[in-house]
């Protein structure tokens, strides 16, 4: 199991603004909606626009 984000408090929900973006990208890749390479490129280019770049927002 991966360690939690630094400063994360159990039961406090998401405390990293990038987490929901990563989750949506993960889901899209698993469903075959986008390729892993496209998701990786979008998030590394600018995670704040990754979902819109891929038509997932």
N, C-alpha and C positions, 0 to 999 in steps of 0.2 A: 504494500500500500504506500502511495506517495505521501510525503509529509504535507501538512496544510501550509497555506501561505503564511509567511511571517506575520505575526500579530493577529492571526485568525483566532476568534473565540468560538469554541464549539457551540452550535445552536444559534449563532448570530446571523446566519445566512451568508450571502455573498459579501465579501468586503474588498474585493478587487474588481474594479470596473471592467477589466478585460475578461473576467471569467465567463460572463454570459455570451460574449462574442466567441470565445473558444468553444463553448458548449454548442452553440448554433453551428459553428463550422464543423465540429466533430460529428454532429448529427447529419449534416448535409453530406459529408464525405461518406459516412456509413450507409446512407440511403442511395448513394451514387448520384446525387444531385450535382455535386462538383467533385473535381478530382483532388486528391491530396496535394498534388503539386500546385494547383491553382489556389487552394486554401492557404498553403504555406506562403506562397508569393504574396497574396493579398494581406496576410497578417503581418508579415515582415516589412512590407512596404509602408503600411500605415494601419495599425490595428483598428483605429477609430473609423476608418472607411471600408474595412474589409468586407463587411456584410453587404453594403450598398454596391461595392465594386462587383460582387458576385451575384447580385440580384436577390439577396436573401433578406434584405431589410424591409 
